[in-house]
Amino acid sequence: MTDKPVAEMSFEEAMAALEAVVSALEKGEVPLEQSIALYDRGAALKAHCAAKLAQAEEKVELIRAKEGRAVGTTPVEGL
């Protein structure tokens, strides 16, 4: 795992780090205090990924609007 600050990570780096955190927590082989620290980092990574995705969606919306195409996204979940 990397100690790189979450705010400096690309989406791909954050997803890889989040997967590593989840894997470590699922194995259950880390001490309690380290588990708490990993969980906290995982929450920060998840929020960072969500923000990066939101930014990407906004950029796509702007591109579509410039092209005169319909704007707005429909979440896939719940369809």
C-alpha positions as a LaTeX table, in Angstrom:
\begin{tabular}{lrrr}
\hline
Residue & $x$ (\AA) & $y$ (\AA) & $z$ (\AA) \\
\hline
Met1 & 0.00 & 0.00 & 0.00 \\
Thr2 & 1.05 & 3.55 & $-0.62$ \\
Asp3 & 1.19 & 6.39 & 1.85 \\
Lys4 & 0.53 & 8.94 & $-0.90$ \\
Pro5 & $-1.99$ & 11.55 & 0.23 \\
Val6 & $-5.46$ & 10.69 & $-1.05$ \\
Ala7 & $-6.00$ & 14.18 & $-2.49$ \\
Glu8 & $-2.99$ & 13.70 & $-4.79$ \\
Met9 & $-4.18$ & 10.37 & $-6.22$ \\
Ser10 & $-5.70$ & 9.82 & $-9.61$ \\
Phe11 & $-8.96$ & 7.92 & $-9.78$ \\
Glu12 & $-7.11$ & 4.75 & $-10.78$ \\
Glu13 & $-4.58$ & 5.07 & $-7.96$ \\
Ala14 & $-7.35$ & 5.63 & $-5.42$ \\
Met15 & $-9.33$ & 2.63 & $-6.67$ \\
Ala16 & $-6.27$ & 0.39 & $-6.45$ \\
Ala17 & $-5.52$ & 1.66 & $-2.94$ \\
Leu18 & $-9.15$ & 1.14 & $-1.92$ \\
Glu19 & $-9.04$ & $-2.43$ & $-3.23$ \\
Ala20 & $-5.89$ & $-3.05$ & $-1.18$ \\
Val21 & $-7.58$ & $-1.66$ & 1.95 \\
Val22 & $-10.65$ & $-3.83$ & 1.44 \\
Ser23 & $-8.48$ & $-6.90$ & 0.86 \\
Ala24 & $-6.48$ & $-6.27$ & 4.04 \\
Leu25 & $-9.64$ & $-5.75$ & 6.08 \\
Glu26 & $-11.33$ & $-8.84$ & 4.64 \\
Lys27 & $-8.37$ & $-11.03$ & 5.59 \\
Gly28 & $-8.79$ & $-9.93$ & 9.19 \\
Glu29 & $-5.12$ & $-10.35$ & 9.93 \\
Val30 & $-4.38$ & $-6.77$ & 11.01 \\
Pro31 & $-4.54$ & $-5.54$ & 14.60 \\
Leu32 & $-7.60$ & $-3.58$ & 15.70 \\
Glu33 & $-5.92$ & $-0.17$ & 15.70 \\
Gln34 & $-4.52$ & $-0.74$ & 12.22 \\
Ser35 & $-7.95$ & $-1.93$ & 11.05 \\
Ile36 & $-9.47$ & 1.32 & 12.26 \\
Ala37 & $-6.79$ & 3.33 & 10.43 \\
Leu38 & $-7.35$ & 1.28 & 7.27 \\
Tyr39 & $-11.10$ & 1.77 & 7.50 \\
Asp40 & $-10.60$ & 5.52 & 7.87 \\
Arg41 & $-8.29$ & 5.61 & 4.82 \\
Gly42 & $-10.78$ & 3.49 & 2.90 \\
Ala43 & $-13.55$ & 5.97 & 3.64 \\
Ala44 & $-11.35$ & 8.83 & 2.41 \\
Leu45 & $-10.46$ & 6.86 & $-0.73$ \\
Lys46 & $-14.13$ & 6.11 & $-1.43$ \\
Ala47 & $-15.07$ & 9.77 & $-1.08$ \\
His48 & $-12.17$ & 10.77 & $-3.36$ \\
Cys49 & $-13.27$ & 8.28 & $-6.03$ \\
Ala50 & $-16.86$ & 9.49 & $-5.82$ \\
Ala51 & $-15.72$ & 13.10 & $-6.26$ \\
Lys52 & $-13.54$ & 12.17 & $-9.25$ \\
Leu53 & $-16.47$ & 10.36 & $-10.86$ \\
Ala54 & $-18.75$ & 13.35 & $-10.27$ \\
Gln55 & $-16.19$ & 15.62 & $-11.94$ \\
Ala56 & $-15.99$ & 13.28 & $-14.92$ \\
Glu57 & $-19.79$ & 13.21 & $-15.23$ \\
Glu58 & $-19.89$ & 17.02 & $-15.20$ \\
Lys59 & $-17.30$ & 17.17 & $-17.99$ \\
Val60 & $-19.30$ & 14.71 & $-20.09$ \\
Glu61 & $-22.46$ & 16.76 & $-19.50$ \\
Leu62 & $-20.67$ & 19.91 & $-20.69$ \\
Ile63 & $-19.42$ & 18.15 & $-23.82$ \\
Arg64 & $-22.89$ & 16.81 & $-24.58$ \\
Ala65 & $-24.44$ & 20.23 & $-24.03$ \\
Lys66 & $-21.93$ & 21.84 & $-26.42$ \\
Glu67 & $-22.84$ & 19.26 & $-29.03$ \\
Gly68 & $-26.54$ & 20.03 & $-28.58$ \\
Arg69 & $-27.19$ & 16.58 & $-27.24$ \\
Ala70 & $-29.47$ & 15.84 & $-24.33$ \\
Val71 & $-27.91$ & 16.38 & $-20.95$ \\
Gly72 & $-28.55$ & 14.59 & $-17.72$ \\
Thr73 & $-27.58$ & 11.20 & $-16.50$ \\
Thr74 & $-29.70$ & 8.37 & $-15.27$ \\
Pro75 & $-28.17$ & 6.22 & $-12.54$ \\
Val76 & $-27.91$ & 2.60 & $-13.57$ \\
Glu77 & $-28.73$ & 1.37 & $-10.10$ \\
Gly78 & $-32.40$ & 0.83 & $-9.45$ \\
Leu79 & $-33.47$ & 0.44 & $-13.09$ \\
\hline
\end{tabular}
